[in-house]
């Protein structure tokens, strides 16, 4: 796949090959003979800057199962109930994580089929679409989706009202008020930032949070912490006109009290004001999909700026072929400018091409890292097939300073690839309040349902070097990539965030500065030793030098 080197670089080629033999981990080779494509360096097709050639490589990866592939069925012209039944059967056959996530397809069909039938009998499009969302949200996988240009008014009917306040749960377990709308009934009732919420409609607040529906999140969470985050955000949403009784503990020197409020149409303001985990205020309540949310944030694929002290900031929003060149340009600029550190912001990275995420990583790692075996369902055999093997390899002009990644539960799919490589290789730091989404499978379109509702779900998994599922959350809702520098969730950090500070970015900058201080500190009096394996590398250099000299 890589271009041949010239004769004048022959010695360098031999040296490079010898070095890789000594210091790079060998491929596990579990599927190399059977998969359609092996990318020994995932950055190569992007460095070539030839999308047509790359698309041909992608098609070649599907060669082992190409003859067996078919279009997903169009069920738009049959009854709602029949279409739902066929969709459940189709997903049960092909979904990559049925066992991994403990999905009971028979129970899901039995639980939601009566509601679909009732909606059909009543010709209630809103109830039909709401039930489909409840169905996919019962599967904790951010890649299992229903997609529709119209929610038939169901979302506003369910969560169009707010109570003029937002809440969060601290690391201590307390649930506190983090936002109070100016001029709201909540403000007039004396609710203030930091007040502890102890009950909700007569139930302990923890029980109320657990019972909260989150089916209207534009990016579906896949882990326990992601689900909790959104349950807290949607606790304070309800149909317009819905009353609530809130138990407030208040400050230590005050008497506990009860406040009665009524939900009003606020344009989803409380969801906008609690989107601080993205580092900015974004009204994700008004967005119906990741594409709509992306349009609210930026029209760019990569944005850059320089932070105080010369630290480079690079935000990457998705992984598509034409993103690599602006990312490469941003990295070249940071290196040329002598940036003392780089912050890569992936907090809203909605994914795309896995190989591109592996290519990003080559700018930072100091040794080859196995990225994945990519699989998908083979309709011919009824089993998963391995389509490709890919590796991240260090670039010769890589950045060697400290790098901090910012992530969130909205960091999903291939957006989780760079954090995965960092976590596995010990490169840099992953800084956040929360880990990534935990949905890393190979998403495919599913059946088309009545009223133009489309479905999508992963028919393939990403496997590690030993053939095990990686990153995707399991039946215990554990998954994604966790922060290595976890920002505290306490009154101080939340107060700073609500005042407009990007607290997670501040922690990332502080971490980078701390690394710089360590490198400029007094050297130890103890003699240093070469890293394990480098003696062999130095010996290899000597061998090549002797060989080249004898020519």
Secondary structure as GFF3:
##gff-version 3
##sequence-region A 1 551
A	DSSP	three_ten_helix	7	9	.	.	.	ID=ss1
A	DSSP	alpha_helix	10	23	.	.	.	ID=ss2
A	DSSP	beta_strand	37	39	.	.	.	ID=ss3
A	DSSP	alpha_helix	44	47	.	.	.	ID=ss4
A	DSSP	alpha_helix	51	61	.	.	.	ID=ss5
A	DSSP	three_ten_helix	63	68	.	.	.	ID=ss6
A	DSSP	alpha_helix	80	94	.	.	.	ID=ss7
A	DSSP	alpha_helix	98	101	.	.	.	ID=ss8
A	DSSP	alpha_helix	105	121	.	.	.	ID=ss9
A	DSSP	alpha_helix	125	137	.	.	.	ID=ss10
A	DSSP	beta_strand	145	147	.	.	.	ID=ss11
A	DSSP	alpha_helix	154	159	.	.	.	ID=ss12
A	DSSP	beta_strand	161	162	.	.	.	ID=ss13
A	DSSP	beta_strand	165	169	.	.	.	ID=ss14
A	DSSP	beta_strand	175	180	.	.	.	ID=ss15
A	DSSP	alpha_helix	185	188	.	.	.	ID=ss16
A	DSSP	beta_strand	197	200	.	.	.	ID=ss17
A	DSSP	beta_strand	203	204	.	.	.	ID=ss18
A	DSSP	alpha_helix	205	210	.	.	.	ID=ss19
A	DSSP	alpha_helix	224	235	.	.	.	ID=ss20
A	DSSP	beta_strand	237	238	.	.	.	ID=ss21
A	DSSP	beta_strand	243	248	.	.	.	ID=ss22
A	DSSP	beta_strand	257	262	.	.	.	ID=ss23
A	DSSP	beta_strand	264	265	.	.	.	ID=ss24
A	DSSP	alpha_helix	269	273	.	.	.	ID=ss25
A	DSSP	three_ten_helix	276	278	.	.	.	ID=ss26
A	DSSP	alpha_helix	290	297	.	.	.	ID=ss27
A	DSSP	beta_strand	302	306	.	.	.	ID=ss28
A	DSSP	three_ten_helix	308	310	.	.	.	ID=ss29
A	DSSP	beta_strand	312	316	.	.	.	ID=ss30
A	DSSP	alpha_helix	323	336	.	.	.	ID=ss31
A	DSSP	beta_strand	341	345	.	.	.	ID=ss32
A	DSSP	alpha_helix	354	361	.	.	.	ID=ss33
A	DSSP	beta_strand	369	378	.	.	.	ID=ss34
A	DSSP	beta_strand	383	392	.	.	.	ID=ss35
A	DSSP	beta_strand	402	406	.	.	.	ID=ss36
A	DSSP	alpha_helix	415	425	.	.	.	ID=ss37
A	DSSP	beta_strand	429	432	.	.	.	ID=ss38
A	DSSP	beta_strand	442	449	.	.	.	ID=ss39
A	DSSP	three_ten_helix	450	452	.	.	.	ID=ss40
A	DSSP	beta_strand	453	460	.	.	.	ID=ss41
A	DSSP	beta_strand	462	463	.	.	.	ID=ss42
A	DSSP	beta_strand	485	486	.	.	.	ID=ss43
A	DSSP	alpha_helix	491	498	.	.	.	ID=ss44
A	DSSP	alpha_helix	503	519	.	.	.	ID=ss45
A	DSSP	alpha_helix	534	550	.	.	.	ID=ss46
###
